[in-house]
Amino acid sequence: MSNTDVIYFDDPCDLLEKLKLWKLTPKTFKAPKPLCYRMDDSSSVPAEVIGYVPHDQLTILVIDVGGIEHKICVEYLREMQSPKKESEE
């Protein structure tokens, strides 16, 4: 997968529509819901979806975390948005 496969968002309306489609922002929101990325040490930092890589089986998101681009499966990022379960602590 190369960077040429990445579709970067340049339209805020398109970004909002995709975030709702991927269930990362509620359908009633007028702006993207703030997202977080859970680090290896279990701390959470702000993350911003800046693009995606379309794929037959799943969608890979391109997120900005502290100025660094990361690629992550949409389902995994969605899972990171829910509070940690007590058994995980």
FIKOLZA-1660 file (N, C-alpha, C; in steps of 0.1 Angstrom, whole numbers, plus 5000, padded with zeros to 4 digits):
% residues 89
   i   px   py   pz ch aa at
   1 5009 4988 5000  A  M  N
   1 5000 5000 5000  A  M CA
   1 5009 5012 5000  A  M  C
   2 5007 5021 4990  A  S  N
   2 5016 5033 4989  A  S CA
   2 5007 5045 4993  A  S  C
   3 5014 5056 4995  A  N  N
   3 5007 5069 4997  A  N CA
   3 4998 5073 4986  A  N  C
   4 5001 5068 4974  A  T  N
   4 4993 5072 4962  A  T CA
   4 4979 5065 4963  A  T  C
   5 4977 5055 4972  A  D  N
   5 4964 5049 4974  A  D CA
   5 4956 5057 4984  A  D  C
   6 4962 5066 4991  A  V  N
   6 4954 5074 5001  A  V CA
   6 4946 5085 4994  A  V  C
   7 4933 5086 4999  A  I  N
   7 4925 5097 4995  A  I CA
   7 4924 5106 5007  A  I  C
   8 4930 5118 5005  A  Y  N
   8 4930 5128 5016  A  Y CA
   8 4917 5136 5015  A  Y  C
   9 4912 5140 5026  A  F  N
   9 4900 5149 5026  A  F CA
   9 4904 5163 5024  A  F  C
  10 4897 5170 5015  A  D  N
  10 4899 5184 5013  A  D CA
  10 4886 5191 5014  A  D  C
  11 4875 5184 5017  A  D  N
  11 4862 5190 5018  A  D CA
  11 4856 5185 5032  A  D  C
  12 4854 5195 5041  A  P  N
  12 4849 5191 5055  A  P CA
  12 4836 5184 5054  A  P  C
  13 4827 5187 5044  A  C  N
  13 4814 5180 5043  A  C CA
  13 4816 5166 5040  A  C  C
  14 4826 5163 5031  A  D  N
  14 4829 5149 5027  A  D CA
  14 4834 5141 5039  A  D  C
  15 4843 5148 5047  A  L  N
  15 4848 5142 5059  A  L CA
  15 4837 5138 5069  A  L  C
  16 4828 5148 5071  A  L  N
  16 4817 5145 5081  A  L CA
  16 4808 5134 5076  A  L  C
  17 4805 5134 5063  A  E  N
  17 4797 5123 5058  A  E CA
  17 4803 5109 5060  A  E  C
  18 4816 5108 5057  A  K  N
  18 4823 5096 5058  A  K CA
  18 4824 5091 5073  A  K  C
  19 4827 5101 5082  A  L  N
  19 4828 5098 5096  A  L CA
  19 4814 5092 5101  A  L  C
  20 4803 5098 5096  A  K  N
  20 4790 5093 5100  A  K CA
  20 4788 5079 5094  A  K  C
  21 4792 5077 5082  A  L  N
  21 4791 5064 5075  A  L CA
  21 4799 5053 5083  A  L  C
  22 4811 5057 5088  A  W  N
  22 4819 5047 5095  A  W CA
  22 4816 5047 5110  A  W  C
  23 4805 5054 5114  A  K  N
  23 4800 5054 5128  A  K CA
  23 4811 5059 5138  A  K  C
  24 4818 5069 5133  A  L  N
  24 4828 5076 5142  A  L CA
  24 4823 5089 5147  A  L  C
  25 4812 5094 5141  A  T  N
  25 4805 5106 5145  A  T CA
  25 4790 5103 5144  A  T  C
  26 4782 5107 5154  A  P  N
  26 4767 5104 5154  A  P CA
  26 4761 5112 5142  A  P  C
  27 4750 5106 5136  A  K  N
  27 4744 5111 5125  A  K CA
  27 4738 5125 5127  A  K  C
  28 4735 5129 5139  A  T  N
  28 4729 5142 5142  A  T CA
  28 4740 5153 5143  A  T  C
  29 4752 5150 5144  A  F  N
  29 4763 5160 5146  A  F CA
  29 4765 5168 5134  A  F  C
  30 4768 5181 5136  A  K  N
  30 4770 5190 5125  A  K CA
  30 4785 5192 5122  A  K  C
  31 4794 5187 5131  A  A  N
  31 4808 5187 5130  A  A CA
  31 4814 5174 5135  A  A  C
  32 4826 5170 5130  A  P  N
  32 4832 5158 5134  A  P CA
  32 4833 5157 5150  A  P  C
  33 4830 5145 5155  A  K  N
  33 4832 5142 5169  A  K CA
  33 4847 5141 5172  A  K  C
  34 4852 5147 5183  A  P  N
  34 4866 5146 5186  A  P CA
  34 4870 5131 5188  A  P  C
  35 4880 5127 5182  A  L  N
  35 4885 5113 5183  A  L CA
  35 4898 5111 5191  A  L  C
  36 4900 5100 5197  A  C  N
  36 4913 5097 5204  A  C CA
  36 4919 5085 5199  A  C  C
  37 4932 5084 5201  A  Y  N
  37 4940 5072 5197  A  Y CA
  37 4946 5067 5209  A  Y  C
  38 4945 5054 5212  A  R  N
  38 4950 5049 5225  A  R CA
  38 4964 5044 5222  A  R  C
  39 4974 5049 5229  A  M  N
  39 4988 5046 5228  A  M CA
  39 4991 5033 5234  A  M  C
  40 5003 5028 5232  A  D  N
  40 5007 5015 5238  A  D CA
  40 5007 5015 5253  A  D  C
  41 5009 5026 5259  A  D  N
  41 5009 5027 5274  A  D CA
  41 4995 5030 5279  A  D  C
  42 4985 5028 5271  A  S  N
  42 4970 5030 5274  A  S CA
  42 4966 5044 5276  A  S  C
  43 4975 5054 5274  A  S  N
  43 4970 5068 5274  A  S CA
  43 4963 5071 5261  A  S  C
  44 4955 5081 5261  A  S  N
  44 4947 5085 5249  A  S CA
  44 4952 5099 5245  A  S  C
  45 4954 5101 5232  A  V  N
  45 4958 5113 5226  A  V CA
  45 4948 5117 5215  A  V  C
  46 4946 5130 5212  A  P  N
  46 4937 5134 5202  A  P CA
  46 4942 5129 5188  A  P  C
  47 4932 5125 5180  A  A  N
  47 4935 5120 5166  A  A CA
  47 4925 5126 5157  A  A  C
  48 4930 5129 5145  A  E  N
  48 4921 5135 5134  A  E CA
  48 4922 5127 5122  A  E  C
  49 4910 5123 5116  A  V  N
  49 4910 5116 5104  A  V CA
  49 4913 5125 5093  A  V  C
  50 4923 5122 5085  A  I  N
  50 4927 5131 5074  A  I CA
  50 4926 5125 5060  A  I  C
  51 4923 5111 5060  A  G  N
  51 4922 5105 5047  A  G CA
  51 4918 5090 5049  A  G  C
  52 4918 5083 5038  A  Y  N
  52 4915 5068 5039  A  Y CA
  52 4920 5061 5027  A  Y  C
  53 4921 5048 5029  A  V  N
  53 4925 5039 5018  A  V CA
  53 4914 5030 5015  A  V  C
  54 4907 5031 5004  A  P  N
  54 4896 5022 5001  A  P CA
  54 4901 5008 4999  A  P  C
  55 4894 4998 5003  A  H  N
  55 4898 4984 5002  A  H CA
  55 4885 4976 5000  A  H  C
  56 4886 4965 4994  A  D  N
  56 4874 4956 4992  A  D CA
  56 4869 4951 5005  A  D  C
  57 4877 4947 5014  A  Q  N
  57 4873 4940 5026  A  Q CA
  57 4871 4950 5038  A  Q  C
  58 4879 4960 5039  A  L  N
  58 4878 4969 5050  A  L CA
  58 4884 4983 5046  A  L  C
  59 4881 4993 5054  A  T  N
  59 4886 5006 5052  A  T CA
  59 4897 5009 5061  A  T  C
  60 4908 5014 5056  A  I  N
  60 4920 5018 5064  A  I CA
  60 4919 5033 5065  A  I  C
  61 4919 5039 5077  A  L  N
  61 4919 5053 5078  A  L CA
  61 4933 5058 5080  A  L  C
  62 4935 5071 5075  A  V  N
  62 4948 5078 5078  A  V CA
  62 4945 5088 5088  A  V  C
  63 4951 5088 5099  A  I  N
  63 4949 5097 5110  A  I CA
  63 4961 5105 5114  A  I  C
  64 4959 5117 5119  A  D  N
  64 4970 5125 5123  A  D CA
  64 4970 5124 5138  A  D  C
  65 4981 5119 5144  A  V  N
  65 4983 5119 5159  A  V CA
  65 4996 5126 5162  A  V  C
  66 4994 5138 5167  A  G  N
  66 5006 5146 5171  A  G CA
  66 5015 5150 5159  A  G  C
  67 5009 5152 5148  A  G  N
  67 5017 5156 5136  A  G CA
  67 5023 5144 5128  A  G  C
  68 5020 5132 5132  A  I  N
  68 5025 5120 5126  A  I CA
  68 5013 5112 5120  A  I  C
  69 5014 5108 5107  A  E  N
  69 5004 5100 5101  A  E CA
  69 5005 5086 5105  A  E  C
  70 4993 5080 5108  A  H  N
  70 4992 5066 5111  A  H CA
  70 4981 5060 5102  A  H  C
  71 4982 5047 5099  A  K  N
  71 4971 5040 5092  A  K CA
  71 4965 5031 5102  A  K  C
  72 4952 5030 5102  A  I  N
  72 4944 5022 5112  A  I CA
  72 4931 5017 5106  A  I  C
  73 4927 5005 5109  A  C  N
  73 4914 5000 5105  A  C CA
  73 4903 5008 5112  A  C  C
  74 4893 5011 5104  A  V  N
  74 4882 5019 5110  A  V CA
  74 4876 5013 5122  A  V  C
  75 4874 4999 5122  A  E  N
  75 4868 4992 5133  A  E CA
  75 4877 4994 5146  A  E  C
  76 4890 4993 5144  A  Y  N
  76 4899 4994 5155  A  Y CA
  76 4898 5009 5161  A  Y  C
  77 4898 5019 5153  A  L  N
  77 4897 5032 5158  A  L CA
  77 4883 5034 5165  A  L  C
  78 4873 5029 5159  A  R  N
  78 4860 5030 5166  A  R CA
  78 4860 5023 5179  A  R  C
  79 4867 5012 5180  A  E  N
  79 4868 5005 5193  A  E CA
  79 4875 5013 5203  A  E  C
  80 4885 5021 5199  A  M  N
  80 4893 5030 5208  A  M CA
  80 4885 5041 5214  A  M  C
  81 4873 5044 5208  A  Q  N
  81 4865 5055 5212  A  Q CA
  81 4856 5051 5224  A  Q  C
  82 4855 5039 5226  A  S  N
  82 4846 5034 5238  A  S CA
  82 4855 5034 5250  A  S  C
  83 4849 5037 5262  A  P  N
  83 4857 5036 5274  A  P CA
  83 4863 5022 5277  A  P  C
  84 4875 5022 5283  A  K  N
  84 4881 5010 5286  A  K CA
  84 4872 5002 5296  A  K  C
  85 4872 4989 5294  A  K  N
  85 4865 4980 5304  A  K CA
  85 4874 4978 5316  A  K  C
  86 4867 4976 5327  A  E  N
  86 4875 4974 5340  A  E CA
  86 4885 4963 5339  A  E  C
  87 4881 4952 5331  A  S  N
  87 4890 4941 5330  A  S CA
  87 4902 4944 5322  A  S  C
  88 4902 4955 5315  A  E  N
  88 4914 4959 5307  A  E CA
  88 4924 4967 5315  A  E  C
  89 4920 4972 5326  A  E  N
  89 4928 4981 5334  A  E CA
  89 4938 4973 5343  A  E  C
% end
